[in-house]
Amino acid sequence: GAWELTPSELASGSDRIAWAARSWEADGIINVQGDEPLIEPAMVERLARHLAERPEDPMLTLACPAEPEALADPNTVKVVVGLSGHALYFSRAGIPYPRQPGGATPLAHVGIYGYRRRTLLRLAALPPSPLERRESLEQLRALEHGIPIRVLLGDAAPPGVDTAADLARVEEILAGAADS
């Protein structure tokens, strides 16, 4: 496989993958974030298949039902999805607020994106947006600039690595997988 060493001044994962994608011929690009070491191949395949079958979607990602303890954890990014299947907002806060029982299921974002190459290059050319800077979430740049993000729903999010405790848990999982 090929690899690219990107300039250190690039601020986000999307900016780094866009820098590399300038020389790629592919129309669809999948970006698995580095804090998702246990992402399932089926999740990558699902986004790739959607990119191939639904050219009208410029950008997509994945979300799964959020565990109750994740709602208060700022390391778990939450997403609210509209009736169209597009993201309305991503936040480190617990959204949607549970004012009434029932209604929308809280969703945890999974760090994987699918892009049309032209969308990715456009996104990287835009300056960081106010909400992106406030929440430190690069996908808000797309929403603030009117780029729709299709959200595919999954069953359960794989454990990500955001803290030292997460790293220890994932190392234990990987060690157990190697032993079997």
Backbone as CSV, one residue per row, in Angstrom:
resi,resn,N_x,N_y,N_z,CA_x,CA_y,CA_z,C_x,C_y,C_z
1,GLY,0.810,-1.183,0.000,0.000,0.000,0.000,0.856,1.250,0.000
2,ALA,0.218,2.348,-0.311,0.887,3.644,-0.337,0.637,4.375,0.972
3,TRP,1.494,5.328,1.257,1.306,6.175,2.429,1.809,7.562,2.109
4,GLU,1.345,8.528,2.857,1.725,9.924,2.664,2.090,10.504,4.021
5,LEU,3.168,11.232,4.101,3.524,11.987,5.285,3.045,13.414,5.051
6,THR,2.082,13.851,5.853,1.479,15.162,5.631,2.179,16.231,6.462
7,PRO,2.077,17.481,6.038,2.697,18.573,6.792,2.112,18.685,8.200
8,SER,2.947,18.992,9.168,2.516,19.037,10.569,1.558,20.178,10.851
9,GLU,1.518,21.204,10.013,0.634,22.337,10.288,-0.830,22.072,9.942
10,LEU,-1.127,20.934,9.322,-2.518,20.620,9.004,-3.263,20.282,10.294
11,ALA,-4.400,20.966,10.504,-5.059,20.953,11.812,-5.915,19.721,12.087
12,SER,-6.515,19.121,11.079,-7.479,18.051,11.342,-7.211,16.842,10.454
13,GLY,-7.854,15.746,10.804,-7.744,14.533,9.995,-8.256,14.748,8.578
14,SER,-9.349,15.497,8.445,-9.878,15.780,7.110,-8.891,16.608,6.297
15,ASP,-8.233,17.569,6.949,-7.233,18.371,6.238,-6.073,17.494,5.776
16,ARG,-5.635,16.551,6.615,-4.505,15.686,6.249,-4.876,14.737,5.116
17,ILE,-6.065,14.142,5.188,-6.449,13.208,4.129,-6.692,13.963,2.819
18,ALA,-7.201,15.200,2.905,-7.391,16.005,1.688,-6.057,16.347,1.052
19,TRP,-5.053,16.639,1.863,-3.725,16.951,1.334,-3.208,15.761,0.521
20,ALA,-3.372,14.559,1.057,-2.925,13.360,0.346,-3.784,13.093,-0.887
21,ALA,-5.087,13.364,-0.782,-6.031,13.039,-1.866,-5.885,13.937,-3.087
22,ARG,-5.115,15.025,-2.977,-4.928,15.909,-4.138,-4.394,15.139,-5.339
23,SER,-3.599,14.113,-5.092,-2.999,13.371,-6.200,-3.698,12.039,-6.486
24,TRP,-4.780,11.759,-5.797,-5.493,10.495,-6.011,-6.517,10.643,-7.121
25,GLU,-6.806,9.537,-7.787,-7.797,9.521,-8.868,-9.183,9.106,-8.374
26,ALA,-9.300,8.546,-7.189,-10.559,7.998,-6.685,-11.617,9.074,-6.509
27,ASP,-12.879,8.731,-6.811,-13.995,9.644,-6.565,-14.436,9.567,-5.114
28,GLY,-14.386,8.376,-4.506,-14.803,8.178,-3.128,-13.610,7.896,-2.239
29,ILE,-13.610,8.494,-1.057,-12.499,8.335,-0.114,-13.068,8.019,1.254
30,ILE,-12.493,7.027,1.913,-12.893,6.658,3.282,-11.763,7.046,4.222
31,ASN,-12.117,7.702,5.313,-11.162,8.125,6.328,-11.554,7.476,7.653
32,VAL,-10.742,6.545,8.127,-10.936,5.949,9.451,-10.006,6.688,10.398
33,GLN,-10.557,7.330,11.392,-9.747,8.107,12.312,-8.865,7.195,13.163
34,GLY,-7.689,7.713,13.513,-6.698,6.929,14.247,-7.134,6.492,15.628
35,ASP,-8.145,7.143,16.194,-8.611,6.739,17.524,-9.662,5.634,17.456
36,GLU,-9.808,5.007,16.281,-10.763,3.901,16.080,-10.033,2.627,15.645
37,PRO,-9.118,2.096,16.493,-8.333,0.932,16.060,-9.147,-0.351,15.903
38,LEU,-10.337,-0.410,16.489,-11.139,-1.634,16.408,-12.320,-1.494,15.452
39,ILE,-12.238,-0.542,14.538,-13.314,-0.390,13.565,-13.450,-1.692,12.785
40,GLU,-14.672,-2.097,12.556,-14.922,-3.364,11.880,-14.833,-3.190,10.366
41,PRO,-14.219,-4.136,9.664,-14.155,-4.056,8.195,-15.527,-3.897,7.560
42,ALA,-16.563,-4.468,8.168,-17.913,-4.336,7.615,-18.377,-2.887,7.627
43,MET,-17.923,-2.100,8.601,-18.288,-0.687,8.659,-17.638,0.074,7.505
44,VAL,-16.377,-0.225,7.235,-15.672,0.405,6.120,-16.363,0.021,4.813
45,GLU,-16.683,-1.248,4.662,-17.362,-1.736,3.460,-18.719,-1.056,3.277
46,ARG,-19.426,-0.858,4.370,-20.750,-0.232,4.282,-20.649,1.195,3.742
47,LEU,-19.681,1.957,4.231,-19.506,3.316,3.725,-19.049,3.303,2.273
48,ALA,-18.138,2.395,1.928,-17.655,2.303,0.549,-18.804,1.944,-0.396
49,ARG,-19.648,1.021,0.016,-20.784,0.619,-0.822,-21.751,1.793,-0.995
50,HIS,-21.985,2.533,0.088,-22.892,3.685,0.003,-22.329,4.742,-0.951
51,LEU,-21.031,5.009,-0.869,-20.416,5.970,-1.791,-20.608,5.535,-3.236
52,ALA,-20.464,4.243,-3.496,-20.607,3.727,-4.865,-22.047,3.796,-5.356
53,GLU,-23.002,3.548,-4.450,-24.405,3.447,-4.853,-25.176,4.763,-4.760
54,ARG,-24.681,5.716,-3.980,-25.432,6.957,-3.738,-24.566,8.187,-4.033
55,PRO,-24.296,8.458,-5.295,-23.403,9.573,-5.646,-23.930,10.939,-5.219
56,GLU,-25.210,11.032,-4.867,-25.766,12.327,-4.454,-25.317,12.738,-3.043
57,ASP,-24.756,11.809,-2.268,-24.299,12.131,-0.911,-22.833,12.562,-0.949
58,PRO,-22.547,13.832,-0.630,-21.171,14.318,-0.701,-20.291,13.843,0.452
59,MET,-20.919,13.517,1.587,-20.155,13.139,2.779,-21.041,12.260,3.638
60,LEU,-20.446,11.259,4.282,-21.207,10.394,5.160,-20.355,9.918,6.319
61,THR,-21.049,9.428,7.337,-20.386,8.921,8.527,-21.283,7.869,9.163
62,LEU,-20.889,7.409,10.339,-21.600,6.326,11.010,-21.877,6.715,12.451
63,ALA,-23.031,6.299,12.965,-23.379,6.500,14.373,-24.086,5.258,14.879
64,CYS,-23.984,5.045,16.195,-24.604,3.900,16.854,-25.305,4.397,18.117
65,PRO,-26.267,3.636,18.647,-26.904,4.062,19.900,-25.851,4.307,20.984
66,ALA,-26.006,5.429,21.686,-25.051,5.804,22.737,-25.387,5.078,24.037
67,GLU,-24.357,4.585,24.692,-24.529,4.027,26.026,-24.861,5.172,26.983
68,PRO,-25.666,4.932,28.032,-26.047,6.030,28.941,-24.855,6.795,29.517
69,GLU,-23.777,6.086,29.875,-22.615,6.766,30.467,-21.876,7.637,29.443
70,ALA,-22.069,7.365,28.155,-21.396,8.140,27.115,-21.976,9.546,26.970
71,LEU,-23.221,9.734,27.389,-23.875,11.024,27.195,-23.176,12.145,27.953
72,ALA,-22.612,11.840,29.112,-21.919,12.868,29.900,-20.426,12.935,29.593
73,ASP,-19.921,12.034,28.769,-18.492,11.963,28.473,-18.149,12.853,27.273
74,PRO,-17.368,13.917,27.475,-17.038,14.791,26.346,-16.127,14.130,25.307
75,ASN,-15.514,12.999,25.647,-14.698,12.277,24.669,-15.550,11.500,23.671
76,THR,-16.805,11.239,24.027,-17.725,10.580,23.107,-18.512,11.658,22.378
77,VAL,-18.346,11.716,21.075,-19.064,12.706,20.273,-20.464,12.170,19.989
78,LYS,-21.448,13.006,20.249,-22.833,12.652,19.995,-23.310,13.365,18.730
79,VAL,-24.291,12.764,18.061,-24.842,13.354,16.843,-26.360,13.273,16.909
80,VAL,-27.007,14.332,16.412,-28.449,14.355,16.257,-28.715,14.316,14.758
81,VAL,-29.617,13.419,14.363,-29.904,13.175,12.946,-31.338,13.576,12.645
82,GLY,-31.532,14.269,11.533,-32.861,14.674,11.105,-33.610,13.548,10.420
83,LEU,-34.853,13.794,10.118,-35.696,12.785,9.482,-35.183,12.392,8.100
84,SER,-34.385,13.271,7.474,-33.813,12.978,6.155,-32.642,12.002,6.233
85,GLY,-32.138,11.747,7.465,-30.956,10.889,7.619,-29.656,11.667,7.607
86,HIS,-29.739,12.992,7.592,-28.546,13.840,7.614,-28.314,14.383,9.021
87,ALA,-27.052,14.615,9.341,-26.694,15.168,10.645,-27.250,16.577,10.786
88,LEU,-27.818,16.843,11.948,-28.228,18.198,12.294,-27.141,18.881,13.107
89,TYR,-26.488,18.112,14.005,-25.433,18.675,14.847,-24.637,17.560,15.494
90,PHE,-23.358,17.829,15.718,-22.457,16.961,16.478,-22.020,17.747,17.711
91,SER,-21.873,17.063,18.844,-21.449,17.764,20.050,-20.756,16.824,21.017
92,ARG,-19.932,17.417,21.869,-19.340,16.687,22.985,-20.306,16.663,24.171
93,ALA,-21.335,17.498,24.119,-22.365,17.537,25.158,-23.371,16.417,24.920
94,GLY,-24.153,16.130,25.947,-25.180,15.091,25.836,-26.392,15.607,25.075
95,ILE,-26.461,15.287,23.791,-27.604,15.698,22.969,-28.253,14.465,22.371
96,PRO,-29.539,14.449,22.138,-30.513,15.460,22.519,-30.788,15.425,24.027
97,TYR,-31.144,16.570,24.570,-31.425,16.668,25.996,-32.690,15.863,26.320
98,PRO,-32.670,15.030,27.364,-33.825,14.163,27.671,-34.918,14.864,28.473
99,ARG,-35.503,15.886,27.924,-36.556,16.635,28.622,-37.803,15.785,28.825
100,GLN,-38.138,14.975,27.822,-39.304,14.093,27.874,-38.854,12.672,27.599
101,PRO,-39.540,11.671,28.146,-39.177,10.278,27.823,-39.534,9.951,26.370
102,GLY,-38.802,8.983,25.828,-39.062,8.563,24.455,-38.418,9.502,23.453
103,GLY,-38.889,9.452,22.244,-38.345,10.327,21.207,-37.069,9.781,20.620
104,ALA,-36.218,10.682,20.171,-34.989,10.321,19.459,-34.025,9.556,20.357
105,THR,-33.428,8.508,19.802,-32.400,7.745,20.507,-31.088,8.513,20.467
106,PRO,-30.426,8.714,21.625,-29.110,9.357,21.595,-28.122,8.498,20.792
107,LEU,-27.349,9.155,19.935,-26.419,8.448,19.054,-24.982,8.888,19.320
108,ALA,-24.087,7.908,19.342,-22.646,8.170,19.455,-22.043,8.099,18.057
109,HIS,-21.237,9.093,17.729,-20.576,9.130,16.438,-19.404,8.155,16.423
110,VAL,-19.215,7.476,15.313,-18.072,6.584,15.104,-17.118,7.311,14.158
111,GLY,-15.832,7.320,14.477,-14.844,8.097,13.731,-14.469,7.518,12.387
112,ILE,-15.418,7.498,11.489,-15.180,7.074,10.109,-16.006,7.975,9.199
113,TYR,-15.390,8.408,8.097,-16.072,9.280,7.151,-15.897,8.744,5.738
114,GLY,-16.902,8.982,4.924,-16.801,8.782,3.492,-16.986,10.129,2.823
115,TYR,-16.185,10.401,1.814,-16.255,11.679,1.107,-16.239,11.449,-0.397
116,ARG,-16.893,12.327,-1.121,-16.596,12.511,-2.529,-15.292,13.307,-2.541
117,ARG,-14.391,12.951,-3.409,-13.088,13.622,-3.456,-13.244,15.135,-3.568
118,ARG,-14.146,15.588,-4.454,-14.348,17.033,-4.641,-14.859,17.691,-3.351
119,THR,-15.694,16.986,-2.591,-16.201,17.528,-1.327,-15.084,17.639,-0.307
120,LEU,-14.263,16.615,-0.229,-13.147,16.631,0.713,-12.192,17.786,0.406
121,LEU,-11.866,17.977,-0.865,-10.959,19.064,-1.236,-11.592,20.432,-0.956
122,ARG,-12.886,20.553,-1.196,-13.592,21.805,-0.877,-13.575,22.064,0.624
123,LEU,-13.871,21.026,1.403,-13.909,21.154,2.861,-12.555,21.605,3.410
124,ALA,-11.499,21.014,2.913,-10.154,21.355,3.394,-9.744,22.767,3.000
125,ALA,-10.337,23.301,1.947,-10.003,24.666,1.517,-10.729,25.719,2.343
126,LEU,-11.734,25.317,3.103,-12.490,26.254,3.930,-11.756,26.512,5.240
127,PRO,-11.866,27.706,5.776,-11.221,27.977,7.071,-11.978,27.267,8.192
128,PRO,-11.301,26.951,9.299,-12.015,26.381,10.457,-13.172,27.301,10.844
129,SER,-14.291,26.697,11.184,-15.503,27.469,11.464,-15.656,27.712,12.971
130,PRO,-16.516,28.668,13.353,-16.676,28.979,14.782,-17.108,27.786,15.634
131,LEU,-18.098,27.023,15.189,-18.531,25.866,15.988,-17.457,24.779,16.012
132,GLU,-16.761,24.586,14.897,-15.658,23.622,14.853,-14.610,23.981,15.905
133,ARG,-14.256,25.250,15.982,-13.257,25.685,16.967,-13.793,25.527,18.387
134,ARG,-15.059,25.839,18.604,-15.647,25.776,19.947,-15.688,24.350,20.479
135,GLU,-16.135,23.393,19.638,-16.295,22.005,20.079,-15.082,21.142,19.746
136,SER,-14.171,21.668,18.933,-13.029,20.902,18.431,-13.512,19.647,17.695
137,LEU,-14.445,19.879,16.764,-15.025,18.806,15.950,-15.015,19.257,14.488
138,GLU,-14.153,18.625,13.687,-13.973,19.055,12.307,-15.207,18.896,11.440
139,GLN,-16.096,17.967,11.767,-17.287,17.760,10.948,-18.247,18.955,11.031
140,LEU,-18.116,19.775,12.068,-18.960,20.961,12.161,-18.613,21.981,11.082
141,ARG,-17.380,21.971,10.588,-17.009,22.850,9.473,-17.890,22.540,8.259
142,ALA,-18.087,21.256,7.989,-18.942,20.877,6.863,-20.366,21.387,7.076
143,LEU,-20.927,21.133,8.240,-22.309,21.559,8.493,-22.450,23.077,8.437
144,GLU,-21.495,23.799,9.021,-21.586,25.257,9.027,-21.499,25.845,7.622
145,HIS,-20.851,25.134,6.709,-20.722,25.617,5.336,-21.753,24.974,4.401
146,GLY,-22.754,24.303,4.976,-23.857,23.778,4.178,-23.585,22.468,3.462
147,ILE,-22.555,21.735,3.870,-22.274,20.426,3.275,-23.042,19.378,4.082
148,PRO,-24.016,18.706,3.470,-24.787,17.715,4.222,-23.955,16.466,4.520
149,ILE,-24.167,15.914,5.700,-23.481,14.684,6.111,-24.537,13.619,6.345
150,ARG,-24.565,12.617,5.487,-25.472,11.473,5.657,-24.944,10.640,6.826
151,VAL,-25.828,10.226,7.719,-25.437,9.412,8.870,-26.048,8.022,8.709
152,LEU,-25.192,7.027,8.562,-25.635,5.642,8.521,-25.667,5.128,9.953
153,LEU,-26.655,4.320,10.272,-26.812,3.834,11.639,-26.293,2.415,11.771
154,GLY,-25.554,2.177,12.838,-25.032,0.858,13.141,-25.588,0.361,14.468
155,ASP,-25.223,-0.860,14.817,-25.746,-1.474,16.032,-24.984,-1.071,17.290
156,ALA,-23.662,-1.116,17.229,-22.848,-0.824,18.414,-21.514,-0.238,17.971
157,ALA,-21.105,0.806,18.666,-19.828,1.457,18.339,-18.674,0.630,18.885
158,PRO,-17.600,0.470,18.098,-16.417,-0.209,18.622,-15.740,0.687,19.662
159,PRO,-15.031,0.113,20.626,-14.339,0.955,21.603,-13.274,1.809,20.924
160,GLY,-13.322,3.103,21.187,-12.337,4.030,20.653,-11.267,4.315,21.695
161,VAL,-10.247,5.061,21.300,-9.154,5.405,22.211,-9.079,6.924,22.321
162,ASP,-9.593,7.437,23.449,-9.540,8.871,23.724,-8.773,9.184,24.999
163,THR,-8.602,8.179,25.870,-7.934,8.381,27.158,-6.959,7.228,27.403
164,ALA,-6.128,7.383,28.430,-5.207,6.305,28.800,-5.976,5.051,29.206
165,ALA,-7.094,5.215,29.886,-7.913,4.055,30.274,-8.462,3.345,29.040
166,ASP,-8.869,4.119,28.029,-9.346,3.525,26.774,-8.237,2.715,26.116
167,LEU,-7.033,3.270,26.108,-5.893,2.583,25.495,-5.642,1.251,26.184
168,ALA,-5.663,1.238,27.512,-5.446,-0.006,28.261,-6.529,-1.031,27.920
169,ARG,-7.778,-0.576,27.821,-8.884,-1.489,27.501,-8.721,-2.070,26.102
170,VAL,-8.362,-1.235,25.125,-8.195,-1.713,23.753,-6.988,-2.638,23.638
171,GLU,-5.898,-2.317,24.344,-4.723,-3.217,24.347,-5.103,-4.581,24.892
172,GLU,-5.929,-4.606,25.940,-6.392,-5.873,26.532,-7.232,-6.656,25.520
173,ILE,-8.117,-5.960,24.810,-8.942,-6.609,23.791,-8.061,-7.195,22.693
174,LEU,-7.097,-6.414,22.218,-6.207,-6.886,21.147,-5.334,-8.052,21.620
175,ALA,-4.873,-7.999,22.881,-4.069,-9.103,23.423,-4.916,-10.369,23.493
176,GLY,-6.179,-10.234,23.880,-7.080,-11.399,23.936,-7.337,-11.966,22.564
177,ALA,-7.454,-11.101,21.555,-7.686,-11.561,20.181,-6.451,-12.290,19.657
178,ALA,-5.257,-11.827,20.041,-4.028,-12.460,19.587,-3.841,-13.833,20.223
179,ASP,-4.360,-14.000,21.452,-4.247,-15.276,22.148,-5.184,-16.339,21.598
180,SER,-6.274,-15.915,20.929,-7.227,-16.905,20.458,-6.872,-17.496,19.132
